[in-house]
Amino acid sequence: MKAVVLTGLNEPLGIHEVNKPSLEPGEALVQIKAAALNRRDYWISIGKYAGIKYPTILGSDGAGVVAEVADDADQSWVGKEVPINPGHEWGNNPNFQGKEFNILGLPEDGTLAEYVKVKTEYLHIKPSHLTFEQAAALPLAGLTAYRALFVKGRAKAGDKVLIVGAGAGTGTFAVQFAVAAGCQVFVTSGSGEKIERARHLGAAAGVNYKAQDWAEELQHMAVGFDVIIDSALGKDFAKLPDLCNPGARIIFFGATAGAIPELNPRTLFAKQIQLLGTMMGSPDDFKAMLQLVSNHQIIPVVDEVFSLADTQKAVDKMGISSQFGKLVISI
């Protein structure tokens, strides 16, 4: 089968002929119709990720058709259209992942291939209103955004929600999910065009974080926020507690702009603000995310679709963060 293989540090991604995976008990072989990139694929490709091995097939997100199963008891899956939950071996505690937790696409070979093998427990029926390209965009970023908003952030109808850095996959899903839940959504971005696109998704307003007074502008617009989702962190994170209503939750992940800076503890305890880290989500979170998408007929935002042969171009585009929504690979 054809697969996009990372063969070494700073080596370009190329298409290679590799053996089709052989199945073990409890596993299924999915013929991938579309895959999608995440920031982790970019970091792995440039050698800035833990546990990198060569060669490896990247790709955590994928959707396709179940081609084979190992067990007779799983025959009903054959022919089903499915997205794949990329978070494997979560563990028994819904509050955090266990020591065996891993993400499809490293260390296990991922979805940037004609076929991928996964345990049947990670298969889910594709929401019927989605194409394969749209369904492939959902898994990792959609799961992360869902858990951040609703499990950690406890967002509910009427809450004022701030999405820092709208435009990335997680930020775009966070906007769509929060709007669907009846929240009043505000965003920040370094691009006026991305702010306008977020408004088309239902955001009430947004500000450019490159402006010196961006926090003051947000304060004027919204007065205060009940939930803030931040995947960037960095020095501007210090301004977020001042934007919070009493009892607000600040949920963070990713840290693309750096570490959390020094914070004023008096603001945190006086307002009883909660700082909550999150990562991916549990199997139950994944099911709930798909149910939300189905119930509200949410369509993931796909920025651009690339061919398998142009995967390196897609990774390069992710490296400069010019996309709004997800970068998808058609296979």
Backbone hydrogen bonds, N-H to C=O, Kabsch-Sander energy under -0.5 kcal/mol:
donor,donor_aa,acceptor,acceptor_aa,energy
3,A,16,H,-1.9
4,V,112,L,-3.1
5,V,3,A,-0.7
5,V,14,G,-2.4
6,L,56,T,-3.1
7,T,5,V,-0.7
10,N,45,S,-0.6
11,E,8,G,-1.9
14,G,5,V,-1.2
16,H,3,A,-2.9
18,V,1,M,-2.9
18,V,16,H,-0.6
27,E,24,E,-2.0
28,A,118,V,-3.3
29,L,68,E,-2.8
30,V,28,A,-0.6
30,V,116,V,-3.0
31,Q,29,L,-0.5
31,Q,65,V,-3.2
32,I,30,V,-0.9
32,I,114,E,-1.5
33,K,63,A,-2.5
34,A,63,A,-1.9
35,A,329,I,-2.8
36,A,61,D,-1.2
37,L,327,L,-2.5
41,D,38,N,-1.1
42,Y,38,N,-1.1
43,W,39,R,-2.3
44,I,40,R,-2.7
45,S,41,D,-2.1
46,I,42,Y,-1.2
47,G,44,I,-1.7
48,K,43,W,-2.8
52,I,49,Y,-0.8
56,T,6,L,-1.6
58,L,4,V,-0.6
58,L,56,T,-0.7
61,D,36,A,-0.9
63,A,34,A,-2.4
64,G,82,V,-2.6
65,V,31,Q,-2.2
66,V,80,K,-2.3
67,A,29,L,-3.1
68,E,29,L,-1.5
70,A,27,E,-2.2
74,D,71,D,-1.6
75,Q,72,D,-1.7
77,W,74,D,-2.2
78,V,75,Q,-1.3
79,G,66,V,-3.0
80,K,77,W,-2.5
82,V,64,G,-3.1
82,V,80,K,-0.5
84,I,62,G,-1.8
85,N,122,Y,-2.7
88,H,86,P,-0.8
88,H,102,N,-3.1
96,F,93,N,-1.0
98,G,90,W,-3.5
101,F,98,G,-1.5
102,N,88,H,-2.3
103,I,106,L,-0.7
104,L,86,P,-2.4
105,G,108,E,-1.4
106,L,103,I,-1.1
110,G,57,I,-2.7
111,T,59,G,-1.6
112,L,58,L,-2.2
113,A,111,T,-2.2
114,E,2,K,-2.2
116,V,30,V,-1.8
118,V,28,A,-2.1
120,T,26,G,-2.6
122,Y,119,K,-2.0
123,L,120,T,-1.8
124,H,83,P,-1.4
126,K,81,E,-2.7
130,L,127,P,-1.9
135,A,131,T,-2.6
136,A,132,F,-2.5
137,A,133,E,-0.9
138,L,135,A,-1.1
142,G,138,L,-2.7
143,L,138,L,-0.6
143,L,139,P,-2.2
144,T,140,L,-2.3
145,A,141,A,-2.6
146,Y,142,G,-2.4
147,R,143,L,-2.5
148,A,144,T,-2.3
149,L,145,A,-2.4
150,F,146,Y,-2.8
151,V,146,Y,-0.7
151,V,147,R,-0.9
152,K,147,R,-3.0
153,G,147,R,-0.6
153,G,148,A,-1.4
155,A,149,L,-2.6
158,G,182,G,-2.3
159,D,156,K,-2.2
161,V,159,D,-0.6
161,V,184,Q,-2.9
162,L,227,V,-2.5
163,I,161,V,-0.5
163,I,186,F,-2.7
164,V,162,L,-0.6
164,V,229,I,-2.9
165,G,163,I,-0.6
165,G,188,T,-0.6
166,A,163,I,-0.6
166,A,188,T,-2.3
167,G,168,A,-0.7
168,A,165,G,-1.1
172,T,168,A,-2.7
173,F,169,G,-2.3
174,A,170,T,-2.6
175,V,171,G,-2.0
176,Q,172,T,-2.3
177,F,173,F,-3.2
178,A,174,A,-2.4
179,V,175,V,-2.4
180,A,176,Q,-2.2
181,A,177,F,-1.7
182,G,179,V,-1.6
183,C,178,A,-2.5
184,Q,159,D,-2.9
185,V,183,C,-0.7
186,F,161,V,-2.8
187,V,205,A,-1.6
188,T,163,I,-1.8
189,S,207,V,-1.6
195,I,191,S,-1.9
196,E,192,G,-2.1
197,R,193,E,-2.1
198,A,194,K,-2.2
199,R,195,I,-1.9
200,H,196,E,-1.7
201,L,197,R,-1.0
202,G,199,R,-1.4
203,A,198,A,-2.2
204,A,185,V,-3.2
205,A,185,V,-0.9
207,V,187,V,-1.8
209,Y,189,S,-1.2
209,Y,207,V,-0.6
211,A,208,N,-1.9
214,W,211,A,-1.5
217,E,213,D,-2.3
218,L,214,W,-2.1
219,Q,215,A,-2.4
220,H,216,E,-2.1
221,M,217,E,-1.9
222,A,218,L,-3.0
223,V,219,Q,-2.0
224,G,222,A,-2.2
225,F,243,L,-2.0
226,D,160,K,-2.4
227,V,160,K,-1.8
228,I,249,R,-2.4
229,I,162,L,-2.9
230,D,228,I,-0.5
230,D,251,I,-2.6
231,S,164,V,-0.7
234,G,258,G,-0.8
237,F,234,G,-1.7
238,A,235,K,-1.3
239,K,236,D,-1.7
240,L,237,F,-1.5
243,L,239,K,-0.6
243,L,240,L,-1.6
244,C,241,P,-1.3
245,N,225,F,-3.1
247,G,271,K,-3.4
248,A,245,N,-1.8
249,R,226,D,-2.2
250,I,274,Q,-3.2
251,I,228,I,-3.1
251,I,249,R,-0.6
252,F,276,L,-2.1
253,F,230,D,-1.6
255,A,253,F,-1.6
256,T,231,S,-1.5
257,A,232,A,-2.6
258,G,255,A,-1.1
267,T,264,N,-0.6
268,L,264,N,-1.3
269,F,265,P,-2.7
270,A,266,R,-2.4
271,K,267,T,-1.8
272,Q,268,L,-0.5
273,I,268,L,-2.5
274,Q,248,A,-2.5
276,L,250,I,-3.1
276,L,274,Q,-0.6
278,T,252,F,-1.7
286,F,282,S,-2.1
287,K,283,P,-2.1
288,A,284,D,-2.4
289,M,285,D,-2.5
290,L,286,F,-2.2
291,Q,287,K,-2.0
292,L,288,A,-2.3
293,V,289,M,-2.3
294,S,290,L,-2.3
295,N,291,Q,-3.1
296,H,292,L,-2.1
297,Q,294,S,-0.8
298,I,293,V,-1.8
302,V,300,P,-0.7
303,D,301,V,-0.6
303,D,326,K,-2.4
304,E,326,K,-1.1
306,F,328,V,-3.1
308,L,330,S,-0.8
310,D,307,S,-1.1
311,T,308,L,-1.5
314,A,310,D,-1.7
315,V,311,T,-2.4
316,D,312,Q,-2.5
317,K,313,K,-2.0
318,M,314,A,-2.1
319,G,315,V,-1.8
320,I,316,D,-0.8
320,I,317,K,-0.9
321,S,318,M,-1.2
322,S,317,K,-1.2
325,G,167,G,-3.2
326,K,301,V,-2.7
328,V,304,E,-2.5
328,V,326,K,-0.6
329,I,35,A,-3.5
330,S,306,F,-3.1
330,S,328,V,-0.5
331,I,33,K,-2.4
